[in-house]
Amino acid sequence: MLKVSASDFKKNIDKYLTAMMKEEVIITQSGVSIAKIVPAEKESNVEKLKGIIPDDGFTVEKAKKQRLTDR
């Protein structure tokens, strides 16, 4: 992970575009993180969990129906 100020990011965007291919870039302003840029092909956390969490057959539709009947 690479942290960079917003002003430095603007000045050297070509450098950080290259860096983003390999690692996450956090852009800060006044020391506060304002943006996080990750490589496009990086796997999302949801994708990482597929296959780890067993499929119990619970679907979005079932969750909606249960929520509406629990009122």
Residue, then its C-alpha position, 0 to 999 in steps of 0.5 A: m500500500l502506498k500513501v500519497s498526498a493529493s497534491d503529489f498525486k496530481k503532480n505525478i499522476d503518471k508515476y502513481l498510475t503505474a504504481m496502481m498496477k501493482e498495489e493500492v494507492i491511498i490519497t490523503q489530504s491534510g493527513v486524512s485518507i480521501a481515496k483508495i485506488v486498487p488495481a482493477e484485477k484485484e479480487s474483491n473481499v466478496e470474491k475471496l470469501k466464495g468457497i470458504i463460506p458454505d452455501d446454505g441456500f439462503t438467497v436475497e429473495k428469502a431474506k426479503k420475504q423473511r424481513l417482510t413476514d417478521r414485521 
